[in-house]
Amino acid sequence: MAKSTTTYTCAACAASFSKWSGRCDSCGEWNTITEDTGLSAGPGGKSLGAKRGTGVILTDLAAEETPPPRTQSRVAELDRVLGGGLVPASAILVGGDPGIGKSTLLLQAAARFARNGLKTIYVSGEEASAQVRMRAQRLGLADAPVQLAADTNLRNILTTLEAEAPGLAIIDSIQTMWLDTVDSAPGSVSQVRAAAHELTTFAKRKGISIVLVGHVTKEGQIAGPRVVEHMVDTVLYFEGERGHQFRILRAVKNRFGPADEIGVFEMTGKGLAEVTNPSALFLSERGKPSPGSVVFAGIEGTRPVLCEMQALVAPSPHSQARRTVVGWDGGRLAMILAVLEARCGIPFAGLDVYLNVAGGMKISEPAADLAVAAALLSAREDSALPADTVVFGEISLSGALRPAPQTENRLKEAEKLGFTTAIAPKGGKAQGASGLTLKRFSDLTGFVGDVFGAG
């Protein structure tokens, strides 16, 4: 005979019974016992069934909570990307191309945090402890109180972290970790997902900050399941080109600070050095004004950054003209070319177009539209813009110019670097940059006619 799974609960004391009675044996109240209804109507083996859990604590939106305490590394660029410092019990995922400097950056960060009093453990799954020590000696970090470990068995690593109770643990990398309960090779989707889940939940339970290093695919995305990015609190991408000396740490996701924030570092013989003025670095190799060169005043996260947009337009020897873009969206370049031809009557048919963001910087905001259009027209007409001019603004399909956000911060940064003229759309606040001559246009046709004498 099948066993009954019906349960009865007292409304006064929440005691549970297998059968109904008029009086609760636990608290003595009468007529308070009622039959429980199941949480789910599905089969018991595939759904929640009739078993009930414990209630969770509910609060309202007006509840005041103090912001989480932060531990600063005293590296301004790293603390900026983290949102002001390292938050306890947080999980951070750092991705980047092989050899870009992830291990170097995290070893320097571990040394900084350790010297500031935060107990730090560095777990390497790809290198031996001797290799990590050699890198520390080369970087001048051999005296930092960082504890090292070289293991890939997650059970051993979590046991060690529980016994040592550090404030920060760095796992390099998540693709090398493996669980003995998952029947697949290290680096597989199952292993990466399970390892990330165990590490993030362990960090929340024990109050330990966990930094995970992740490999990237050919497309530049974190390798493995995208669910790993949803498990962690912060996702950082370490960007840069091998031919350039600087690296950019970009916050793609941050639950404790602004996203799209960047930190700029310069690769030196002694490791990564922070760059306090990225605009001056990106414009340091800019020479005399030349056709196709335009300075764009952009915003990365909360900071203004000036960089150079370079364009080259040449007759195409092929039947189909080439469109090559480095550091910007190729689809948006096609849109700008179409607007210039449809709204301004400036064709680019039969012309090869090359666009490059100087220094290896990657731009994604729409405010770069006007700077790109200016660079294209400058290259096509073989007419250079003045060297002391910055350009920014968004172009719509109708040819109208839309104001860019944070116009005031862009102008202040341009004025600080010695620029005297700014070209921008009409609208937007422009106070605080009294030393700049501001030229405003409402549409692309007016901009082309005034700056290049055409349209």
C-alpha positions in Angstrom: 0.0 0.0 0.0 1.4 3.4 -1.0 2.5 5.6 1.9 0.6 8.9 2.2 2.8 12.0 1.8 0.1 14.5 3.1 1.4 16.7 6.0 -0.4 19.0 8.4 1.0 22.1 10.0 0.0 24.2 13.0 -0.7 27.8 12.1 0.4 28.9 15.6 3.8 27.3 16.1 4.5 25.8 12.6 4.9 22.3 14.0 4.4 19.5 11.4 2.4 16.3 11.8 1.6 13.3 9.7 -2.2 13.3 10.5 -4.8 15.8 11.6 -5.9 16.4 15.1 -8.0 19.0 16.8 -5.4 20.1 19.3 -1.7 20.8 18.6 0.6 18.6 20.7 3.4 21.2 20.5 1.8 24.4 21.6 -1.6 23.2 22.9 -3.7 25.4 20.6 -7.1 24.2 19.3 -8.2 24.1 15.6 -4.9 25.5 14.3 -3.8 22.4 12.3 -4.4 22.5 8.6 -3.5 20.3 5.7 -0.5 21.5 3.6 -0.9 22.1 -0.1 2.0 21.1 -2.3 4.3 23.7 -3.7 4.1 22.0 -7.1 1.4 19.9 -8.9 3.9 17.9 -10.9 5.3 14.4 -10.1 7.3 14.1 -6.9 10.5 13.0 -8.5 10.6 15.8 -11.1 9.1 18.7 -9.1 9.1 20.3 -5.6 6.1 18.2 -4.6 4.5 18.7 -1.2 7.7 19.3 0.8 7.9 22.9 2.0 11.1 24.9 2.8 11.8 27.6 5.3 10.7 31.2 4.7 13.3 33.8 3.7 13.7 37.2 5.4 12.0 40.0 3.4 12.9 43.7 3.6 11.4 46.7 1.9 13.2 49.1 -0.5 13.5 51.8 2.1 15.8 49.7 4.3 19.1 51.5 4.8 22.3 49.5 4.6 25.9 50.7 4.9 27.9 50.3 1.7 30.3 47.3 1.8 33.8 48.0 3.1 36.5 48.1 0.5 40.2 47.2 0.6 42.3 49.4 -1.7 45.4 48.2 -3.5 46.6 51.8 -3.7 47.0 51.3 -7.5 44.6 54.0 -8.6 43.9 52.4 -12.0 43.0 49.0 -10.5 40.9 50.5 -7.7 39.0 52.6 -10.3 38.0 49.6 -12.3 37.0 47.6 -9.2 34.7 50.5 -8.3 36.8 51.9 -5.4 38.5 48.8 -4.1 38.1 45.1 -3.4 34.8 44.1 -1.8 34.8 41.2 0.7 33.1 38.0 -0.4 33.1 39.0 -4.0 33.9 36.9 -7.1 35.9 38.6 -9.9 36.6 37.1 -13.4 39.6 38.4 -15.3 39.9 37.5 -19.0 42.4 38.3 -21.7 44.5 37.0 -24.6 47.4 34.6 -23.8 50.6 36.5 -22.9 48.8 39.8 -22.5 49.9 40.2 -18.9 47.1 38.8 -16.7 49.3 36.8 -14.4 51.7 39.8 -14.1 48.9 42.2 -13.2 47.4 39.8 -10.7 50.7 39.0 -9.1 51.4 42.8 -8.7 47.9 43.3 -7.3 48.3 40.4 -4.9 51.6 41.9 -3.6 49.9 45.3 -3.2 47.0 43.9 -1.2 49.3 41.7 0.9 51.5 44.6 1.8 48.4 46.6 2.8 47.5 43.9 5.4 45.2 41.6 3.4 46.1 37.9 3.7 46.5 36.8 0.1 46.9 33.3 -1.4 47.9 32.9 -5.1 47.0 29.5 -6.5 48.5 28.6 -9.9 47.2 25.8 -12.0 49.3 26.5 -15.0 52.7 27.2 -13.6 54.9 25.8 -10.8 55.6 27.8 -7.7 59.2 28.2 -8.8 58.0 30.0 -12.0 55.8 32.3 -10.0 58.7 33.1 -7.7 60.9 33.9 -10.7 58.3 36.4 -12.0 58.0 37.9 -8.5 61.8 38.4 -8.4 61.8 40.0 -11.8 59.1 42.4 -10.8 60.7 43.2 -7.4 58.0 41.5 -5.4 59.9 38.7 -3.7 59.5 40.3 -0.3 55.7 40.6 -0.5 53.9 38.4 2.0 52.0 36.4 -0.6 51.5 32.7 -0.1 51.8 30.5 -3.2 50.3 27.1 -4.1 50.4 25.0 -7.3 47.4 22.6 -7.6 44.5 21.9 -9.8 42.3 19.7 -7.5 39.5 22.0 -6.3 38.8 19.8 -3.3 42.3 20.3 -2.0 42.3 24.1 -2.8 39.0 24.7 -1.0 40.2 22.7 2.0 43.3 24.8 2.1 41.4 28.1 1.8 39.0 27.1 4.5 41.9 26.3 6.9 44.0 29.4 6.1 41.0 31.8 5.8 42.6 34.5 3.6 41.1 37.7 2.6 41.9 37.3 -1.1 42.5 34.2 -3.2 43.6 34.3 -6.8 42.9 31.2 -9.0 45.0 31.1 -12.2 43.2 29.8 -14.1 39.6 28.5 -13.9 40.1 26.3 -17.0 42.7 24.2 -15.2 40.6 23.5 -12.1 38.8 20.1 -11.8 36.3 18.4 -9.5 36.6 14.8 -8.8 32.8 14.5 -8.9 32.6 15.6 -12.6 33.5 12.9 -15.1 35.1 15.1 -17.8 38.5 16.6 -18.6 39.7 19.9 -17.0 38.7 22.8 -19.2 35.5 21.3 -20.4 32.2 23.1 -20.1 31.0 20.9 -17.2 34.2 21.3 -15.2 34.4 25.1 -15.8 30.8 25.6 -14.8 31.1 23.4 -11.7 34.4 24.8 -10.6 33.1 28.4 -10.9 30.0 27.6 -9.0 31.9 26.0 -6.1 34.4 28.9 -5.9 31.8 31.6 -6.0 29.5 30.0 -3.4 32.6 29.3 -1.2 33.5 33.0 -1.4 30.0 34.1 -0.3 29.9 31.6 2.6 33.4 32.3 4.0 33.7 36.0 3.2 36.8 35.5 0.9 37.3 37.5 -2.2 38.0 35.2 -5.2 39.7 36.3 -8.4 39.4 33.9 -11.3 41.5 34.0 -14.4 39.7 33.0 -17.6 41.0 32.2 -21.1 39.4 33.8 -24.1 38.3 32.4 -27.4 39.4 33.6 -30.9 36.5 36.1 -30.8 37.9 37.6 -27.5 35.1 36.2 -25.3 35.7 34.3 -22.0 36.1 30.6 -22.9 33.6 28.2 -21.5 29.9 28.7 -20.7 28.7 32.3 -20.6 26.9 31.3 -17.4 30.2 31.8 -15.6 30.0 35.5 -16.2 26.6 35.6 -14.6 27.8 33.7 -11.5 30.5 36.3 -10.6 30.1 39.8 -9.4 32.6 41.5 -11.7 33.9 40.7 -15.1 37.1 42.4 -16.2 38.8 42.2 -19.7 42.5 42.8 -20.1 43.0 44.3 -23.5 46.0 45.4 -25.5 48.1 44.8 -28.6 51.5 43.1 -28.4 52.9 45.9 -30.6 51.9 48.6 -28.1 53.3 49.2 -24.7 50.0 49.9 -22.9 47.2 47.6 -21.6 43.6 48.4 -20.8 41.7 46.8 -18.0 38.0 47.2 -18.8 35.1 46.4 -16.4 32.4 44.8 -18.5 30.2 43.9 -15.5 30.4 45.2 -11.9 27.8 44.8 -9.2 29.8 47.1 -6.9 30.7 50.0 -9.3 30.2 51.5 -12.7 30.6 49.2 -15.7 32.6 50.2 -18.8 35.2 51.7 -16.5 38.8 51.4 -17.7 42.2 51.4 -16.1 45.3 52.0 -18.3 48.7 50.4 -17.6 52.0 50.6 -19.4 54.1 47.5 -19.9 57.6 48.0 -18.7 60.6 45.9 -17.8 59.5 46.0 -14.2 55.9 44.9 -14.9 52.8 47.0 -15.4 52.9 50.7 -14.4 49.7 52.7 -14.1 49.0 55.6 -16.5 47.4 58.5 -14.7 46.7 60.5 -17.9 45.6 58.1 -20.7 44.8 60.9 -23.1 48.4 62.1 -23.1 49.6 58.6 -23.7 47.3 57.9 -26.7 48.2 61.3 -28.3 51.9 61.1 -27.5 52.9 59.8 -30.9 50.8 62.2 -32.8 52.9 64.4 -35.0 52.0 67.3 -37.4 48.4 67.5 -38.6 47.9 65.3 -41.7 44.9 64.4 -43.8 42.7 61.7 -42.3 43.9 62.4 -38.7 41.2 63.6 -36.2 41.3 63.7 -32.4 38.2 62.3 -30.8 37.1 63.3 -27.3 35.5 60.1 -25.8 34.2 58.8 -22.5 35.2 55.5 -21.1 33.2 54.7 -18.0 33.4 57.9 -16.0 36.6 59.3 -17.3 37.2 61.3 -20.5 39.8 59.9 -22.9 41.1 61.6 -26.0 42.4 59.4 -28.9 43.3 59.8 -32.5 41.1 58.5 -35.3 43.0 57.7 -38.5 41.5 57.2 -42.0 42.9 56.5 -45.4 40.9 56.7 -48.6 42.5 55.5 -51.8 41.3 54.4 -55.3 40.5 50.7 -55.3 42.3 48.5 -57.9 39.6 45.8 -57.4 36.0 45.6 -58.6 34.8 45.6 -55.0 36.2 48.3 -52.7 37.6 47.2 -49.3 36.4 48.4 -45.9 38.9 47.7 -43.2 38.4 48.8 -39.6 40.6 48.4 -36.5 39.4 49.4 -33.1 35.8 50.4 -34.2 32.6 48.8 -35.4 32.7 47.9 -39.1 28.9 48.0 -39.4 28.9 51.5 -38.1 31.5 52.6 -40.6 29.3 51.3 -43.4 26.4 53.4 -42.0 28.5 56.6 -41.9 29.6 56.0 -45.5 26.0 55.5 -46.5 24.8 58.7 -44.7 27.7 60.8 -46.3 26.6 59.6 -49.8 22.8 59.8 -49.3 22.6 63.1 -47.3 25.7 65.0 -48.4 26.2 63.7 -51.9 29.8 62.5 -51.2 30.3 59.0 -52.8 32.9 56.5 -51.7 32.2 54.0 -54.5 35.4 52.7 -56.0 37.5 53.8 -53.0 39.2 51.6 -50.5 38.5 52.9 -46.9 40.8 52.1 -44.0 39.9 53.2 -40.4 42.2 52.8 -37.4 42.0 54.0 -33.8 45.6 54.9 -33.0 47.4 53.1 -30.2 45.2 50.0 -30.3 42.4 51.6 -28.4 38.9 50.1 -28.9 36.0 52.6 -29.2 32.4 51.5 -28.9 30.3 54.7 -28.1 28.2 56.3 -30.9 29.7 59.7 -30.1 32.7 58.8 -32.3 30.5 59.1 -35.5 31.3 62.7 -36.2 35.1 62.2 -35.6 35.0 59.2 -38.0 33.1 61.2 -40.7 35.6 64.1 -40.3 38.6 61.7 -40.7 37.0 60.1 -43.8 36.3 63.5 -45.4 39.8 64.8 -44.4 41.4 61.8 -46.1 39.2 61.9 -49.2 39.6 65.7 -49.7 43.3 65.6 -48.7 42.7 68.4 -46.3 44.0 68.2 -42.7 42.0 69.6 -39.7 43.9 72.0 -37.3 46.0 70.1 -34.8 44.3 71.9 -31.9 40.7 70.6 -32.7 38.7 67.8 -31.1 35.5 66.4 -32.6 32.7 64.3 -31.2 29.0 63.7 -31.8 26.5 61.1 -33.0 25.2 60.9 -36.5 21.6 59.8 -37.2 20.4 58.2 -40.4 18.7 61.4 -41.4 22.0 63.2 -41.3 21.1 65.1 -38.1 23.7 65.4 -35.3 22.8 64.3 -31.9 24.5 65.6 -28.7 26.8 63.3 -26.9 26.5 62.6 -23.1 28.9 64.3 -20.7 29.8 67.0 -23.2 31.2 69.2 -20.4 33.7 66.5 -19.2 34.9 66.0 -22.8 35.5 69.7 -23.3 37.3 70.0 -19.9 39.7 67.2 -20.8 40.4 68.7 -24.3 41.1 72.1 -22.7 43.4 70.5 -20.1 45.5 69.0 -22.9 45.9 72.2 -24.8 43.2 72.0 -27.5 41.6 75.3 -28.4 38.7 74.3 -30.7 35.9 71.7 -30.4 33.4 70.6 -33.0 30.2 69.2 -31.5 26.5 68.9 -32.2 24.1 71.5 -30.9 22.6 70.8 -27.5 24.2 69.4 -24.4 25.7 71.3 -21.5 29.0 72.9 -22.4 29.8 75.0 -19.3 33.2 74.9 -17.6 35.4 75.1 -20.8 35.7 78.8 -21.3 39.0 78.6 -23.0 37.7 76.5 -25.9 36.1 77.8 -29.1 33.1 75.7 -29.6 31.7 75.1 -33.1 28.2 73.6 -33.1 26.3 72.1 -36.0 22.7 70.7 -36.2 23.3 68.4 -39.2 26.0 66.7 -41.1 25.5 68.8 -44.2 26.3 72.0 -42.3 29.4 70.5 -40.8 30.7 69.3 -44.2 30.0 72.7 -45.8 31.6 74.8 -43.1 34.7 72.6 -42.3 35.5 71.2 -45.8 33.7 73.7 -48.0 31.5 71.1 -49.7 28.0 69.6 -49.3 
